[in-house]
Amino acid sequence: MKLEVRNIRKSFGEKEVLHGISFEVESGNALGLLGRNGAGKTTTMRILMDVFKSNNGEILLDGKPFEPAKQKIGYMPEERGLYPKRIVQEQMVYLAKLRGMSKAEAVKSSEKWLKKLEIEEYANRKLETLSKGNQQKVQLAATLVSEPDIIILDEPFSGLDPVNSQILKDVVNEMIQEGRLVIFSSHQMSYVEEFCENIVVINHGDVVLKGELKNIKKEYGKNRMILACDDFSNEETKKLISNKFSSFAKVTGENKEDVILELEPGKSKAEFMEALLKEKVNVAKFGNYEPSLNEIFVMNAGDEA
């Protein structure tokens, strides 16, 4: 299964909020859909769900026009959508029936997901009586109760403790391994790095970066290194580079235990290392620098709105 979003544009009144969004995602993969608040992520997801109609562009599933009403889609919105005063399992059964399951199938599936997410003891409780973390797990169970082929998750880990986060991580990984198509949106970049092979970054309604995450990291880490020296603090190492090795590299940042450098044009890592050793610098750490997704995101979407 392959979902393609092609040149989607959306306006509210005279204000265009999406300026030609394009990306694709296939079964068995998770796509990280990233952006700051107001960038256009939620609007894009709502167009996928047919809550909003786009003004231009098209969405294709396996090369044919995408019809959400004819597909099994599970959507977990950032603003949770269940009824706080209703019984947990009753809501799940109701939603599963709306999505085409018989009552017997819906009951069986609800029991399965309540157990898998370790909340079966709350099946006959009103949602509002549960903790925030357990309400979150109920929301995910309700998203998956119809056994969707396409799963859209918007900030699924918000407010969860580490134990509940691990339970949800296991479930999401299982969905990916089973060949479901997953679109995952979160401001918690560590989760995106864990789940997603591909990312799309939206900023002010435009796609500013997309592709395979490992290749993006490789590109953004090109000609960048980390360096730590025995008996030198980061500040001393930075001064050393500025005073003696500025023709080889410049300091662009630092981590807790090392300094981040960028090679000057025409210089190689081998030449730089040779120069360090020639000056009898005791090198504790020297290697390629791989930027975090958080750093890459800030570089592409960190401007002021």
C-alpha positions in Angstrom: 0.0 0.0 0.0 1.4 3.4 -1.0 -0.1 6.7 -0.1 0.9 9.8 -2.1 0.1 13.4 -1.2 0.6 15.6 -4.3 0.8 19.4 -4.3 -2.0 19.9 -1.7 -3.1 23.5 -1.2 -5.5 24.7 1.4 -7.0 28.2 2.1 -9.2 29.5 4.8 -10.8 32.6 3.4 -8.1 34.6 1.7 -5.3 33.0 3.8 -3.5 30.1 2.1 -2.1 27.8 4.9 -0.8 25.0 2.8 1.3 25.9 -0.3 1.7 22.7 -2.2 2.4 19.9 0.3 3.8 16.6 -1.3 5.1 13.4 0.3 4.5 9.7 0.2 4.5 6.8 2.7 4.3 3.0 2.2 3.0 0.1 4.3 5.5 -1.2 6.8 7.0 2.3 7.3 6.3 5.2 9.5 6.5 8.7 8.2 7.4 11.5 10.7 5.3 14.6 9.8 7.0 17.4 11.7 6.5 21.1 12.1 6.0 23.8 14.7 2.6 24.7 16.1 0.6 26.3 13.2 2.9 25.0 10.5 0.1 23.0 8.8 0.6 19.5 10.1 -2.9 19.1 11.6 -4.5 20.7 8.5 -2.7 18.2 6.4 -3.9 15.3 8.6 -7.4 16.5 8.5 -7.4 16.7 4.7 -6.1 13.1 4.7 -9.1 12.2 6.9 -11.5 14.1 4.6 -12.4 16.5 7.5 -11.2 19.4 5.3 -11.3 19.5 1.5 -8.1 20.7 -0.2 -8.4 23.6 -2.7 -5.9 21.9 -5.1 -3.8 18.8 -5.4 -4.6 15.2 -5.0 -4.1 12.2 -2.7 -3.5 8.7 -4.2 -3.6 5.3 -2.7 -1.8 2.7 -4.9 -2.1 5.1 -7.8 -5.9 5.7 -7.5 -7.8 8.5 -5.9 -7.8 8.1 -2.1 -11.3 7.7 -0.6 -11.0 7.8 3.2 -14.5 6.5 3.7 -13.6 3.3 2.0 -10.4 2.6 3.9 -9.7 1.4 7.4 -8.1 4.4 9.0 -7.2 4.9 12.7 -6.7 8.6 13.7 -5.5 9.7 17.1 -5.9 13.5 17.3 -3.7 15.7 19.5 -7.0 17.0 21.0 -8.3 13.8 22.4 -11.8 13.0 21.1 -13.4 10.4 23.4 -16.3 11.1 25.7 -15.2 11.6 29.3 -18.5 10.6 31.0 -18.9 7.4 28.9 -17.8 3.8 29.8 -14.4 3.0 28.2 -15.3 -0.3 26.4 -18.7 0.9 25.3 -17.1 3.8 23.5 -14.6 1.4 21.8 -17.3 -0.9 20.7 -19.4 2.0 19.4 -16.5 3.3 17.3 -15.6 -0.1 15.9 -19.2 -0.6 14.8 -19.2 2.8 13.1 -16.1 1.6 11.2 -17.9 -1.5 9.9 -17.4 -4.2 12.5 -20.2 -6.4 13.8 -20.9 -6.1 17.6 -19.2 -9.4 18.2 -16.1 -8.4 16.3 -16.1 -5.0 18.1 -16.3 -6.6 21.5 -13.6 -9.1 20.8 -11.3 -6.4 19.3 -11.9 -4.0 22.2 -11.0 -6.7 24.7 -7.8 -7.5 22.7 -6.6 -3.8 22.7 -7.5 -3.2 26.3 -5.4 -6.2 27.3 -2.5 -5.3 25.0 -2.4 -1.8 26.4 -2.7 -3.1 30.0 -5.9 -1.2 30.8 -8.5 -4.1 30.8 -9.3 -3.4 34.4 -10.8 0.0 33.3 -13.1 -1.5 30.7 -16.2 -0.7 32.7 -15.1 2.7 34.1 -16.0 6.1 32.9 -13.1 7.7 31.0 -12.9 10.7 33.2 -12.1 8.6 36.3 -8.8 7.4 34.8 -5.4 9.0 35.1 -4.2 11.1 32.1 -1.8 8.3 31.1 -4.5 5.7 31.1 -6.9 8.0 29.2 -4.1 8.3 26.6 -3.8 4.5 26.3 -7.6 4.3 25.9 -7.4 6.8 23.1 -4.8 4.7 21.3 -6.9 1.5 21.9 -9.9 3.3 20.4 -7.8 4.3 17.4 -6.7 0.7 16.8 -9.9 -1.1 17.7 -11.1 -1.3 14.1 -7.8 -2.9 13.0 -6.9 0.0 10.6 -4.5 -0.4 7.7 -3.6 3.3 7.8 -2.8 4.8 11.2 -2.4 8.6 11.9 -1.0 9.5 15.3 -0.7 13.1 16.5 1.4 13.5 19.6 0.5 10.0 21.0 3.2 10.2 23.8 2.2 13.5 25.2 2.2 13.5 29.0 3.1 9.8 29.4 5.4 8.4 32.1 8.3 6.1 30.9 6.4 2.9 31.7 3.4 3.8 29.7 5.5 5.3 26.9 7.3 2.0 26.5 3.9 0.1 26.3 2.8 2.5 23.5 6.2 2.3 21.8 5.9 -1.5 21.7 2.4 -1.3 20.1 3.4 1.3 17.5 6.5 -0.8 16.5 4.2 -3.9 16.2 1.9 -2.0 13.9 4.8 -1.0 11.7 6.2 -4.5 11.6 2.8 -5.9 10.7 2.8 -3.8 7.5 0.5 -1.0 8.6 1.0 2.4 7.1 1.8 4.9 9.9 2.0 8.7 9.9 3.4 9.9 13.1 3.5 13.5 14.3 5.3 14.6 17.5 7.4 17.4 19.0 9.3 14.7 20.9 12.1 14.0 18.3 13.5 11.0 20.1 10.3 9.1 19.3 10.4 10.2 15.7 14.0 9.0 15.4 13.0 5.6 16.9 10.0 4.9 14.6 10.4 6.8 11.4 12.6 5.9 8.4 11.4 9.0 6.5 10.5 12.5 7.6 8.7 15.5 6.2 9.2 18.9 7.8 6.5 21.6 7.2 7.2 25.2 7.9 4.7 28.0 7.3 2.7 25.7 5.0 5.7 24.6 2.9 7.7 21.3 2.9 11.2 22.5 3.7 12.8 19.1 4.2 11.9 15.5 3.4 13.6 12.2 2.7 15.1 9.2 4.4 16.2 10.2 7.9 19.6 8.4 7.8 20.5 10.1 4.6 19.4 13.5 5.9 21.6 13.0 9.0 24.5 12.0 6.8 24.1 15.1 4.7 23.8 17.4 7.6 26.8 15.8 9.3 29.0 16.1 6.2 32.4 17.7 7.0 31.5 17.9 10.7 33.4 16.3 13.5 33.5 15.9 17.2 36.7 16.4 19.2 37.7 16.0 22.8 41.2 16.3 24.2 42.7 14.7 27.3 43.1 17.1 30.2 41.3 19.9 28.2 37.9 21.3 28.9 35.6 22.2 26.0 36.6 25.9 26.4 40.3 25.1 26.3 39.7 22.9 23.2 37.8 25.7 21.5 40.7 28.1 22.2 43.2 25.6 20.9 41.3 25.2 17.6 41.0 29.0 17.2 44.6 29.7 18.0 46.5 26.8 16.3 44.1 25.0 13.9 41.8 27.6 12.5 43.1 26.9 9.0 41.8 23.3 9.3 38.4 23.7 11.1 36.1 26.1 12.9 34.1 25.5 16.1 30.3 25.4 15.4 29.1 24.1 18.8 29.6 21.7 21.7 28.1 18.8 23.6 28.7 18.0 27.2 31.9 16.2 26.6 33.2 17.3 23.2 33.4 20.2 20.7 31.7 20.2 17.3 33.8 21.3 14.4 33.3 21.9 10.7 36.2 21.4 8.3 37.4 24.4 6.2 37.0 24.0 2.4 39.7 21.8 0.9 40.7 20.2 4.2 40.3 16.6 5.1 39.7 14.8 8.4 43.0 12.9 7.9 45.0 16.1 7.5 43.4 17.7 10.5 44.1 14.6 12.7 47.7 14.6 11.4 48.1 18.2 12.4 46.7 17.5 15.9 49.1 14.6 16.4 52.1 16.7 15.1 51.4 19.3 17.8 51.3 16.5 20.3 47.7 17.1 21.2 46.4 14.1 23.2 43.1 13.3 21.5 40.5 11.5 23.6 37.8 11.5 21.0 37.8 12.3 17.2 35.1 11.2 14.8 32.2 12.0 12.5 29.5 14.2 14.0 25.9 13.0 13.5 23.4 15.8 14.2 20.2 14.9 16.1 16.8 15.2 14.5 16.1 18.0 17.0 19.1 20.0 15.7 18.1 19.4 12.0 14.5 20.4 12.8 15.6 23.7 14.4 17.8 24.5 11.4 14.8 24.1 9.1 11.9 25.3 11.2 13.4 27.5 13.9 12.7 30.8 12.3 10.2 33.2 13.9 6.7 33.0 12.5 
